[in-house]
Amino acid sequence: MAHKLRVPAARCPACGHVTRDHELVDRRCERMLDGARCRGVNAATLSYDDWRACPACEATGRQERARCGACEGDGWIYVPSR
C-alpha cells in the first residue's frame, strides 16, 4: 500500500494548487496554467481541520498506479472550517 501524503501547508486561492513546503507560504504560486505562471500567492492553511483525506485515494494521491483525479494527486481535499 502507498504511503499517505502529509497535509498541505498552503494553498493558492487563485488556482487551488497546494504545497507541503512551508518555505513557499506567502510566495507566488508555481503552477503553470496555459503556458503562464499562476498569479496567485500561496496562503497558509492554518488548521488541520481545513483538510480531509481524499476518500478516492485515502490520502495517497494515487489510484491504481495513476494520479488520483478526485484530488488531482494532492491526497487531500480543502474544506475550510469557517
Biopython code that builds the backbone (N, CA, C, O; Angstrom):
import numpy as np
from Bio.PDB.StructureBuilder import StructureBuilder

atoms = [
    (1, "MET", "N", (0.834, -1.188, 0.000)),
    (1, "MET", "CA", (0.000, 0.000, 0.000)),
    (1, "MET", "C", (0.877, 1.249, 0.000)),
    (1, "MET", "O", (1.909, 1.298, 0.668)),
    (2, "ALA", "N", (0.454, 2.246, -0.751)),
    (2, "ALA", "CA", (1.203, 3.507, -0.833)),
    (2, "ALA", "C", (1.092, 4.277, 0.473)),
    (2, "ALA", "O", (0.108, 4.143, 1.201)),
    (3, "HIS", "N", (2.100, 5.079, 0.763)),
    (3, "HIS", "CA", (2.073, 5.863, 1.997)),
    (3, "HIS", "C", (1.198, 7.097, 1.829)),
    (3, "HIS", "O", (1.043, 7.617, 0.724)),
    (4, "LYS", "N", (0.634, 7.553, 2.925)),
    (4, "LYS", "CA", (-0.208, 8.743, 2.906)),
    (4, "LYS", "C", (0.660, 9.988, 2.824)),
    (4, "LYS", "O", (1.731, 10.057, 3.427)),
    (5, "LEU", "N", (0.188, 10.961, 2.078)),
    (5, "LEU", "CA", (0.886, 12.234, 1.930)),
    (5, "LEU", "C", (0.603, 13.128, 3.129)),
    (5, "LEU", "O", (-0.465, 13.049, 3.736)),
    (6, "ARG", "N", (1.561, 13.973, 3.462)),
    (6, "ARG", "CA", (1.368, 14.933, 4.558)),
    (6, "ARG", "C", (0.302, 15.947, 4.168)),
    (6, "ARG", "O", (0.084, 16.218, 2.987)),
    (7, "VAL", "N", (-0.350, 16.495, 5.166)),
    (7, "VAL", "CA", (-1.341, 17.539, 4.937)),
    (7, "VAL", "C", (-0.625, 18.760, 4.357)),
    (7, "VAL", "O", (0.449, 19.120, 4.838)),
    (8, "PRO", "N", (-1.192, 19.401, 3.339)),
    (8, "PRO", "CA", (-0.554, 20.584, 2.744)),
    (8, "PRO", "C", (-0.381, 21.727, 3.737)),
    (8, "PRO", "O", (-1.150, 21.865, 4.688)),
    (9, "ALA", "N", (0.638, 22.537, 3.499)),
    (9, "ALA", "CA", (0.923, 23.701, 4.347)),
    (9, "ALA", "C", (0.271, 24.959, 3.810)),
    (9, "ALA", "O", (-0.020, 25.885, 4.567)),
    (10, "ALA", "N", (0.038, 24.997, 2.492)),
    (10, "ALA", "CA", (-0.525, 26.195, 1.872)),
    (10, "ALA", "C", (-1.297, 25.816, 0.619)),
    (10, "ALA", "O", (-1.114, 24.748, 0.034)),
    (11, "ARG", "N", (-2.169, 26.743, 0.234)),
    (11, "ARG", "CA", (-2.995, 26.556, -0.957)),
    (11, "ARG", "C", (-3.104, 27.885, -1.685)),
    (11, "ARG", "O", (-3.261, 28.933, -1.058)),
    (12, "CYS", "N", (-3.022, 27.843, -3.005)),
    (12, "CYS", "CA", (-3.188, 29.051, -3.814)),
    (12, "CYS", "C", (-4.684, 29.308, -3.989)),
    (12, "CYS", "O", (-5.389, 28.465, -4.543)),
    (13, "PRO", "N", (-5.177, 30.448, -3.529)),
    (13, "PRO", "CA", (-6.605, 30.731, -3.678)),
    (13, "PRO", "C", (-7.022, 30.995, -5.130)),
    (13, "PRO", "O", (-8.207, 30.910, -5.454)),
    (14, "ALA", "N", (-6.074, 31.308, -5.993)),
    (14, "ALA", "CA", (-6.390, 31.590, -7.394)),
    (14, "ALA", "C", (-6.639, 30.317, -8.199)),
    (14, "ALA", "O", (-7.588, 30.253, -8.981)),
    (15, "CYS", "N", (-5.790, 29.301, -8.012)),
    (15, "CYS", "CA", (-5.908, 28.096, -8.844)),
    (15, "CYS", "C", (-6.138, 26.808, -8.041)),
    (15, "CYS", "O", (-6.448, 25.769, -8.624)),
    (16, "GLY", "N", (-5.990, 26.867, -6.717)),
    (16, "GLY", "CA", (-6.220, 25.690, -5.886)),
    (16, "GLY", "C", (-5.016, 24.788, -5.709)),
    (16, "GLY", "O", (-5.106, 23.776, -5.014)),
    (17, "HIS", "N", (-3.890, 25.127, -6.320)),
    (17, "HIS", "CA", (-2.673, 24.319, -6.194)),
    (17, "HIS", "C", (-2.209, 24.298, -4.732)),
    (17, "HIS", "O", (-2.274, 25.317, -4.045)),
    (18, "VAL", "N", (-1.748, 23.148, -4.267)),
    (18, "VAL", "CA", (-1.287, 23.045, -2.880)),
    (18, "VAL", "C", (0.203, 22.775, -2.811)),
    (18, "VAL", "O", (0.802, 22.275, -3.763)),
    (19, "THR", "N", (0.795, 23.112, -1.673)),
    (19, "THR", "CA", (2.203, 22.813, -1.418)),
    (19, "THR", "C", (2.355, 22.346, 0.017)),
    (19, "THR", "O", (1.636, 22.794, 0.910)),
    (20, "ARG", "N", (3.284, 21.454, 0.223)),
    (20, "ARG", "CA", (3.606, 20.983, 1.574)),
    (20, "ARG", "C", (4.832, 21.711, 2.123)),
    (20, "ARG", "O", (5.223, 21.502, 3.271)),
    (21, "ASP", "N", (5.427, 22.555, 1.309)),
    (21, "ASP", "CA", (6.654, 23.268, 1.654)),
    (21, "ASP", "C", (6.325, 24.573, 2.385)),
    (21, "ASP", "O", (5.810, 25.512, 1.779)),
    (22, "HIS", "N", (6.619, 24.630, 3.670)),
    (22, "HIS", "CA", (6.343, 25.826, 4.469)),
    (22, "HIS", "C", (7.117, 27.044, 3.966)),
    (22, "HIS", "O", (6.710, 28.180, 4.211)),
    (23, "GLU", "N", (8.214, 26.819, 3.275)),
    (23, "GLU", "CA", (9.015, 27.918, 2.723)),
    (23, "GLU", "C", (8.265, 28.682, 1.625)),
    (23, "GLU", "O", (8.602, 29.828, 1.331)),
    (24, "LEU", "N", (7.253, 28.054, 1.021)),
    (24, "LEU", "CA", (6.533, 28.679, -0.086)),
    (24, "LEU", "C", (5.270, 29.427, 0.350)),
    (24, "LEU", "O", (4.564, 29.985, -0.490)),
    (25, "VAL", "N", (4.980, 29.445, 1.649)),
    (25, "VAL", "CA", (3.846, 30.210, 2.157)),
    (25, "VAL", "C", (4.113, 31.691, 1.897)),
    (25, "VAL", "O", (5.226, 32.173, 2.104)),
    (26, "ASP", "N", (3.104, 32.394, 1.451)),
    (26, "ASP", "CA", (3.170, 33.828, 1.119)),
    (26, "ASP", "C", (4.061, 34.126, -0.090)),
    (26, "ASP", "O", (4.474, 35.269, -0.287)),
    (27, "ARG", "N", (4.354, 33.123, -0.884)),
    (27, "ARG", "CA", (5.116, 33.322, -2.121)),
    (27, "ARG", "C", (4.216, 33.018, -3.310)),
    (27, "ARG", "O", (3.200, 32.335, -3.184)),
    (28, "ARG", "N", (4.602, 33.529, -4.441)),
    (28, "ARG", "CA", (3.808, 33.331, -5.644)),
    (28, "ARG", "C", (3.695, 31.851, -5.990)),
    (28, "ARG", "O", (4.659, 31.094, -5.870)),
    (29, "CYS", "N", (2.515, 31.457, -6.415)),
    (29, "CYS", "CA", (2.228, 30.078, -6.806)),
    (29, "CYS", "C", (3.141, 29.675, -7.965)),
    (29, "CYS", "O", (3.454, 30.491, -8.832)),
    (30, "GLU", "N", (3.556, 28.432, -7.969)),
    (30, "GLU", "CA", (4.458, 27.935, -9.006)),
    (30, "GLU", "C", (3.745, 27.214, -10.143)),
    (30, "GLU", "O", (4.385, 26.817, -11.117)),
    (31, "ARG", "N", (2.438, 27.038, -10.035)),
    (31, "ARG", "CA", (1.697, 26.286, -11.049)),
    (31, "ARG", "C", (1.671, 27.035, -12.378)),
    (31, "ARG", "O", (1.515, 28.255, -12.426)),
    (32, "MET", "N", (1.829, 26.268, -13.452)),
    (32, "MET", "CA", (1.741, 26.815, -14.804)),
    (32, "MET", "C", (0.334, 26.538, -15.339)),
    (32, "MET", "O", (-0.153, 25.409, -15.288)),
    (33, "LEU", "N", (-0.307, 27.588, -15.849)),
    (33, "LEU", "CA", (-1.645, 27.475, -16.411)),
    (33, "LEU", "C", (-1.619, 28.027, -17.838)),
    (33, "LEU", "O", (-1.329, 29.203, -18.056)),
    (34, "ASP", "N", (-1.922, 27.172, -18.789)),
    (34, "ASP", "CA", (-1.921, 27.581, -20.199)),
    (34, "ASP", "C", (-0.622, 28.269, -20.605)),
    (34, "ASP", "O", (-0.646, 29.261, -21.334)),
    (35, "GLY", "N", (0.503, 27.753, -20.141)),
    (35, "GLY", "CA", (1.812, 28.269, -20.520)),
    (35, "GLY", "C", (2.285, 29.483, -19.739)),
    (35, "GLY", "O", (3.371, 29.999, -20.002)),
    (36, "ALA", "N", (1.492, 29.944, -18.789)),
    (36, "ALA", "CA", (1.882, 31.101, -17.985)),
    (36, "ALA", "C", (1.809, 30.733, -16.503)),
    (36, "ALA", "O", (1.000, 29.899, -16.096)),
    (37, "ARG", "N", (2.652, 31.356, -15.722)),
    (37, "ARG", "CA", (2.672, 31.085, -14.288)),
    (37, "ARG", "C", (1.451, 31.715, -13.620)),
    (37, "ARG", "O", (1.083, 32.850, -13.923)),
    (38, "CYS", "N", (0.834, 30.975, -12.717)),
    (38, "CYS", "CA", (-0.313, 31.476, -11.961)),
    (38, "CYS", "C", (0.089, 32.758, -11.232)),
    (38, "CYS", "O", (1.228, 32.890, -10.784)),
    (39, "ARG", "N", (-0.840, 33.694, -11.114)),
    (39, "ARG", "CA", (-0.564, 34.969, -10.449)),
    (39, "ARG", "C", (-0.950, 34.949, -8.971)),
    (39, "ARG", "O", (-0.777, 35.949, -8.274)),
    (40, "GLY", "N", (-1.475, 33.815, -8.485)),
    (40, "GLY", "CA", (-1.880, 33.702, -7.091)),
    (40, "GLY", "C", (-0.700, 33.623, -6.135)),
    (40, "GLY", "O", (0.438, 33.396, -6.547)),
    (41, "VAL", "N", (-0.986, 33.811, -4.857)),
    (41, "VAL", "CA", (0.019, 33.739, -3.790)),
    (41, "VAL", "C", (-0.417, 32.652, -2.814)),
    (41, "VAL", "O", (-1.569, 32.630, -2.380)),
    (42, "ASN", "N", (0.501, 31.752, -2.470)),
    (42, "ASN", "CA", (0.197, 30.652, -1.561)),
    (42, "ASN", "C", (-0.213, 31.172, -0.189)),
    (42, "ASN", "O", (0.531, 31.907, 0.458)),
    (43, "ALA", "N", (-1.398, 30.782, 0.240)),
    (43, "ALA", "CA", (-1.919, 31.188, 1.547)),
    (43, "ALA", "C", (-1.793, 30.014, 2.517)),
    (43, "ALA", "O", (-2.162, 28.888, 2.184)),
    (44, "ALA", "N", (-1.282, 30.275, 3.694)),
    (44, "ALA", "CA", (-1.145, 29.233, 4.708)),
    (44, "ALA", "C", (-2.514, 28.689, 5.071)),
    (44, "ALA", "O", (-3.485, 29.435, 5.192)),
    (45, "THR", "N", (-2.575, 27.386, 5.241)),
    (45, "THR", "CA", (-3.798, 26.775, 5.757)),
    (45, "THR", "C", (-3.548, 26.554, 7.238)),
    (45, "THR", "O", (-2.697, 25.755, 7.629)),
    (46, "LEU", "N", (-4.287, 27.258, 8.033)),
    (46, "LEU", "CA", (-3.974, 27.368, 9.452)),
    (46, "LEU", "C", (-4.418, 26.189, 10.296)),
    (46, "LEU", "O", (-3.915, 25.999, 11.403)),
    (47, "SER", "N", (-5.339, 25.402, 9.799)),
    (47, "SER", "CA", (-5.874, 24.334, 10.624)),
    (47, "SER", "C", (-5.861, 22.993, 9.899)),
    (47, "SER", "O", (-6.153, 22.912, 8.706)),
    (48, "TYR", "N", (-5.522, 21.964, 10.629)),
    (48, "TYR", "CA", (-5.587, 20.604, 10.098)),
    (48, "TYR", "C", (-7.026, 20.298, 9.694)),
    (48, "TYR", "O", (-7.266, 19.516, 8.774)),
    (49, "ASP", "N", (-7.981, 20.918, 10.387)),
    (49, "ASP", "CA", (-9.400, 20.696, 10.109)),
    (49, "ASP", "C", (-9.835, 21.279, 8.767)),
    (49, "ASP", "O", (-10.945, 21.003, 8.311)),
    (50, "ASP", "N", (-8.973, 22.087, 8.120)),
    (50, "ASP", "CA", (-9.282, 22.629, 6.802)),
    (50, "ASP", "C", (-9.102, 21.582, 5.700)),
    (50, "ASP", "O", (-9.414, 21.846, 4.539)),
    (51, "TRP", "N", (-8.613, 20.425, 6.050)),
    (51, "TRP", "CA", (-8.336, 19.373, 5.072)),
    (51, "TRP", "C", (-9.012, 18.073, 5.471)),
    (51, "TRP", "O", (-9.160, 17.765, 6.654)),
    (52, "ARG", "N", (-9.420, 17.313, 4.455)),
    (52, "ARG", "CA", (-9.871, 15.941, 4.715)),
    (52, "ARG", "C", (-9.164, 15.033, 3.727)),
    (52, "ARG", "O", (-8.919, 15.401, 2.578)),
    (53, "ALA", "N", (-8.846, 13.852, 4.198)),
    (53, "ALA", "CA", (-8.179, 12.886, 3.332)),
    (53, "ALA", "C", (-9.108, 12.555, 2.172)),
    (53, "ALA", "O", (-10.306, 12.345, 2.364)),
    (54, "CYS", "N", (-8.557, 12.511, 0.986)),
    (54, "CYS", "CA", (-9.345, 12.188, -0.200)),
    (54, "CYS", "C", (-9.897, 10.766, -0.060)),
    (54, "CYS", "O", (-9.126, 9.823, 0.119)),
    (55, "PRO", "N", (-11.214, 10.603, -0.140)),
    (55, "PRO", "CA", (-11.786, 9.264, 0.011)),
    (55, "PRO", "C", (-11.478, 8.336, -1.163)),
    (55, "PRO", "O", (-11.515, 7.115, -1.017)),
    (56, "ALA", "N", (-11.175, 8.913, -2.325)),
    (56, "ALA", "CA", (-10.901, 8.091, -3.509)),
    (56, "ALA", "C", (-9.537, 7.407, -3.436)),
    (56, "ALA", "O", (-9.386, 6.275, -3.896)),
    (57, "CYS", "N", (-8.533, 8.095, -2.852)),
    (57, "CYS", "CA", (-7.177, 7.527, -2.818)),
    (57, "CYS", "C", (-6.665, 7.327, -1.390)),
    (57, "CYS", "O", (-5.551, 6.841, -1.195)),
    (58, "GLU", "N", (-7.463, 7.693, -0.402)),
    (58, "GLU", "CA", (-7.091, 7.558, 1.013)),
    (58, "GLU", "C", (-5.803, 8.307, 1.334)),
    (58, "GLU", "O", (-4.934, 7.794, 2.039)),
    (59, "ALA", "N", (-5.686, 9.529, 0.808)),
    (59, "ALA", "CA", (-4.574, 10.457, 1.078)),
    (59, "ALA", "C", (-3.241, 10.026, 0.474)),
    (59, "ALA", "O", (-2.190, 10.499, 0.907)),
    (60, "THR", "N", (-3.265, 9.140, -0.515)),
    (60, "THR", "CA", (-2.021, 8.710, -1.161)),
    (60, "THR", "C", (-1.740, 9.494, -2.440)),
    (60, "THR", "O", (-0.597, 9.548, -2.892)),
    (61, "GLY", "N", (-2.770, 10.102, -3.025)),
    (61, "GLY", "CA", (-2.607, 10.817, -4.281)),
    (61, "GLY", "C", (-2.585, 9.922, -5.506)),
    (61, "GLY", "O", (-2.421, 10.401, -6.628)),
    (62, "ARG", "N", (-2.751, 8.618, -5.294)),
    (62, "ARG", "CA", (-2.674, 7.651, -6.393)),
    (62, "ARG", "C", (-3.876, 6.729, -6.370)),
    (62, "ARG", "O", (-4.384, 6.373, -5.307)),
    (63, "GLN", "N", (-4.321, 6.348, -7.549)),
    (63, "GLN", "CA", (-5.337, 5.324, -7.729)),
    (63, "GLN", "C", (-4.820, 4.357, -8.773)),
    (63, "GLN", "O", (-4.650, 4.718, -9.938)),
    (64, "GLU", "N", (-4.575, 3.142, -8.359)),
    (64, "GLU", "CA", (-4.096, 2.117, -9.290)),
    (64, "GLU", "C", (-2.980, 2.606, -10.214)),
    (64, "GLU", "O", (-3.149, 2.579, -11.433)),
    (65, "ARG", "N", (-1.886, 3.037, -9.689)),
    (65, "ARG", "CA", (-0.701, 3.452, -10.453)),
    (65, "ARG", "C", (-0.858, 4.741, -11.243)),
    (65, "ARG", "O", (0.025, 5.094, -12.026)),
    (66, "ALA", "N", (-1.949, 5.439, -11.056)),
    (66, "ALA", "CA", (-2.162, 6.711, -11.760)),
    (66, "ALA", "C", (-2.478, 7.795, -10.732)),
    (66, "ALA", "O", (-2.893, 7.507, -9.610)),
    (67, "ARG", "N", (-2.275, 9.029, -11.135)),
    (67, "ARG", "CA", (-2.588, 10.162, -10.270)),
    (67, "ARG", "C", (-4.092, 10.195, -10.006)),
    (67, "ARG", "O", (-4.888, 10.014, -10.927)),
    (68, "CYS", "N", (-4.477, 10.422, -8.774)),
    (68, "CYS", "CA", (-5.885, 10.466, -8.398)),
    (68, "CYS", "C", (-6.554, 11.682, -9.037)),
    (68, "CYS", "O", (-6.055, 12.801, -8.917)),
    (69, "GLY", "N", (-7.655, 11.469, -9.700)),
    (69, "GLY", "CA", (-8.386, 12.558, -10.343)),
    (69, "GLY", "C", (-9.255, 13.341, -9.370)),
    (69, "GLY", "O", (-9.542, 14.515, -9.603)),
    (70, "ALA", "N", (-9.671, 12.708, -8.291)),
    (70, "ALA", "CA", (-10.557, 13.380, -7.327)),
    (70, "ALA", "C", (-9.849, 14.517, -6.590)),
    (70, "ALA", "O", (-10.457, 15.551, -6.313)),
    (71, "CYS", "N", (-8.573, 14.329, -6.274)),
    (71, "CYS", "CA", (-7.815, 15.342, -5.517)),
    (71, "CYS", "C", (-6.650, 15.904, -6.336)),
    (71, "CYS", "O", (-5.819, 16.641, -5.805)),
    (72, "GLU", "N", (-6.586, 15.563, -7.619)),
    (72, "GLU", "CA", (-5.511, 15.980, -8.514)),
    (72, "GLU", "C", (-4.136, 15.536, -8.023)),
    (72, "GLU", "O", (-3.130, 16.202, -8.269)),
    (73, "GLY", "N", (-4.107, 14.404, -7.327)),
    (73, "GLY", "CA", (-2.845, 13.852, -6.851)),
    (73, "GLY", "C", (-2.346, 14.452, -5.556)),
    (73, "GLY", "O", (-1.265, 14.095, -5.088)),
    (74, "ASP", "N", (-3.114, 15.364, -4.962)),
    (74, "ASP", "CA", (-2.687, 16.015, -3.720)),
    (74, "ASP", "C", (-2.908, 15.132, -2.493)),
    (74, "ASP", "O", (-2.230, 15.301, -1.480)),
    (75, "GLY", "N", (-3.841, 14.200, -2.574)),
    (75, "GLY", "CA", (-4.134, 13.319, -1.447)),
    (75, "GLY", "C", (-5.090, 13.919, -0.429)),
    (75, "GLY", "O", (-5.656, 13.199, 0.394)),
    (76, "TRP", "N", (-5.270, 15.218, -0.479)),
    (76, "TRP", "CA", (-6.113, 15.917, 0.488)),
    (76, "TRP", "C", (-7.047, 16.870, -0.243)),
    (76, "TRP", "O", (-6.706, 17.388, -1.306)),
    (77, "ILE", "N", (-8.224, 17.099, 0.327)),
    (77, "ILE", "CA", (-9.219, 17.994, -0.244)),
    (77, "ILE", "C", (-9.449, 19.140, 0.741)),
    (77, "ILE", "O", (-9.689, 18.923, 1.929)),
    (78, "TYR", "N", (-9.370, 20.353, 0.220)),
    (78, "TYR", "CA", (-9.520, 21.554, 1.039)),
    (78, "TYR", "C", (-10.995, 21.794, 1.372)),
    (78, "TYR", "O", (-11.831, 21.928, 0.478)),
    (79, "VAL", "N", (-11.291, 21.846, 2.641)),
    (79, "VAL", "CA", (-12.647, 22.120, 3.137)),
    (79, "VAL", "C", (-12.532, 23.074, 4.309)),
    (79, "VAL", "O", (-12.499, 22.638, 5.460)),
    (80, "PRO", "N", (-12.471, 24.376, 4.035)),
    (80, "PRO", "CA", (-12.279, 25.336, 5.116)),
    (80, "PRO", "C", (-13.333, 25.205, 6.203)),
    (80, "PRO", "O", (-14.516, 25.018, 5.915)),
    (81, "SER", "N", (-12.906, 25.304, 7.429)),
    (81, "SER", "CA", (-13.789, 25.084, 8.585)),
    (81, "SER", "C", (-14.461, 26.363, 9.067)),
    (81, "SER", "O", (-14.644, 26.539, 10.271)),
    (82, "ARG", "N", (-14.823, 27.238, 8.178)),
    (82, "ARG", "CA", (-15.461, 28.507, 8.560)),
    (82, "ARG", "C", (-16.943, 28.355, 8.687)),
    (82, "ARG", "O", (-17.638, 29.321, 9.001)),
]
sb = StructureBuilder()
sb.init_structure("model")
sb.init_model(0)
sb.init_chain("A")
sb.init_seg("    ")
for serial, (resi, resn, name, xyz) in enumerate(atoms, 1):
    if name == "N":
        sb.init_residue(resn, " ", resi, " ")
    sb.init_atom(name, np.array(xyz, "f"), 0.0, 1.0, " ", f" {name:<3s}", serial, name[0])
structure = sb.get_structure()
